[in-house]
Amino acid sequence: MDESAEERDLGLDRHHSARIYDYFLGGKTNFPPDREVAEKLLEAFPGFRHAARTNRAFMHRAARLLTERGVRQFLDIGTGIPTPPNLHEVAQGVAPDTRVVYVDNDPIVLAHARALLTGSPEGRTAYVEADITDPESILASPRLRDTIDLAQPTALCLVGLMHYITDEEDAYGIVERLVAALAPGSYLVFSQCTPDFAPEEWERAIEVYKADGGSAQVRGREEISRFFAGLELIEPGIEVPHRWHPDPDSSGVTHLADAGDMDDALVSVWAGVAIKR
């Protein structure tokens, strides 16, 4: 990495979505401003922990399924704080030669990136510090280009990310640009929070997040379907994550969530995987 953690402003005096997510997952890489906002959010919508945990379990199952289908490259944007098992550990557990590029804009993630860069000898991992709102900087990154070949099928993972990007920030255009850079046979792995099951609670939660200086926009199922425009959804289509290819053995892949304890309103996330033909 170009700068040590000591040389950087890690932003510990203000909350960040990656560290709030870490708090919901039961992690330890979060700080008082993150925990303060997280507790306010939990008061507005008590299901945030369920949403975070089922969302991460969905990512694990999607990574495993796509690796079993022959995908050997992953581009994971909005990586968040490393939480075992990380995406590359799941994918390389199926195919050791899998290559993964992680992208995030939280300097704390950079400080902990060593956990993301230790993979199987046959595969490769890399970390790119960049922002989803500037997709060109991600696609042009030398670290990305040195690690994966976008002319070959790649799984683009936007898991629990796009509810932080509003329509005013061109959320659909950003995803369209990233998908356009992928080769045929690539996949989009996508999930985001929705107000469809608990609209009043989500209205309060968004108000809380914005009041603390955050930017967010939850979307209904039809709005989320637009992110898959031009792609072919694989079964079961857009679904709540705990019912997307449910795996009774998922506790062996992630310690985070038992789908049997979940209901749609507590989770309030839509998820899907689609292929680019």
C-alpha positions, 0 to 999 in steps of 0.5 A: 500500500502507498501510505501507512495507516499512521500517515492517513486520516482514518476518519475515526471522528465520523461514521462510515457505512463500512464500519456501521455494517461491521458493527451490525455483523458483530465485528470489532472494527468500529468506533463511537461515531459508527456505533452511535449511528448504528444504534439510532438506526436499530431503534428506527429499524430493528432488523439491521443486524438480520439484514447485514447477516443474511446479506453476507450469507447471500454473498457467500452462497453466490460466490460459491455457486458462480465459482462452481459454474466456472467463474474464476474472477471476481470484482467486489465493490464496497468490500467493507471491513474484512470478516472471515470468511471473505469472498476470496476464501469462499471462492478459492475454497472451491477453485484455488486459482480464483482471482479477486479484486476488492474495492472500497473507499474507507481508509480503515478497510485499506488499513486492514487489507492484509486480510484480503490479500492472503489467499491461495498460492494458485490464485490472486487478490488485490485491493483498490481504494476507489469510490463506486461513484467514479467507476472509471477510476476502478476500471482503469486501476493498474491493480485491477488490470494486473489481477483480473482480465476483464476480457474474461468472464467476471463476477461483479459484486455490488452487495449491500452497496447501492442503497448508499448511492442515490438516483441523483448520483446516477446509480443506474448509470454507474452500474450500467458502465461497470456491466458494460466493461464486462465480457459476455458470460460475466455476472452481476451479483446484487443486493440492496435494502428495500422498503417493500416489507416495512415502509414506515420503519425504513422511512424513519431509518433513512431520516436518521441516516440523512440527519447524521450526514449520510446519503441513502436511497432504498428501492422497491423491487421494480426499481431494483430490477432496473439494475439488471437491465439487459441481463438474464436473471438466474433462478430464482430471480430477484428474491429475499436473500435468505431464500436465494439458493438457501443452503442448510449447511450455510452455517459451515460457510458463514457463522453469521445467519440462520435463514430459518430465523429470518422473515422478509420484514426483518431482512428487507433486502432484495437480492439477485444474480444475473448473467451477461450474454 
